[in-house]
Amino acid sequence: MKSLTVGQMCALIAIGIISNKLLLLPSVLYGEAGQDAIFAIFIKFGIAFIFICLLMWVLMKNPDKNLRELVSSLIGDIGYRILAILIFVLYLFKNFSLFMESELFLGSTMYDEYSRLVFFLPSIFVTGYIAYKGLQTLGRTCEALCGIIFFGLFITFLFSVADLDVTNILPLGTRPFGDILGALNTSFTWFGNYFVILFCLGDVKVTKHMFKKVVITASLATTLVLMFFIIYYASFEFTAGLH
């Protein structure tokens, strides 16, 4: 029995695109490439869209195989175990980076003094619970939160653009290409959440307009992130790397 709906998978992909890109990433990339960090973001999302399309093609070609069955049929059970370990290490590293980023945000903007255990223990508990309950619980949660997140970002943008001067991000193309490559390398852990599609293999019912729905959702989420970066750089201009 399929545990995920197409809408839930779209919500997973959308929140994966948006999550962990709105706190430290704009500042970090600006420190690497200045306003030209915009190019790095476009390149990263271009690569992401290629992978999303490839992974969706794999999912739609193998509607009844989960990740283990598909990989084992191609490279054997040992190959699957090696891949599973690599994926585990990758996401462990990504989750650790996300926890540290969120903890730094709380510590620097909301609380002067607090125990890190207050942040880490609930985070680890919630993460472990979701991992135990499986994709259906995570999919339902993301589906419930996705509209709220989209609406909240849209309202934030409305309040931000009133006195915004987009020319503050100009001129573009003034930094060496090596700086853009440096920004691409630095932002490695902030991207790649689209690999959640791999875990949807065999758990979501393939429908006629599934691919189109995923592309539209991913495009909307990507547009929101790009708008956030443009507004952020246009608002803070030369001090964008300090916030």
Salt bridges, closest charged atoms under 4 A:
ASP64 OD1 - LYS2 NZ 3.27
ASP77 OD1 - ARG68 NH2 3.32
ASP77 OD2 - ARG81 NE 2.97
GLU103 OE2 - ARG116 NE 3.24
ASP179 OD2 - ARG175 NE 2.96
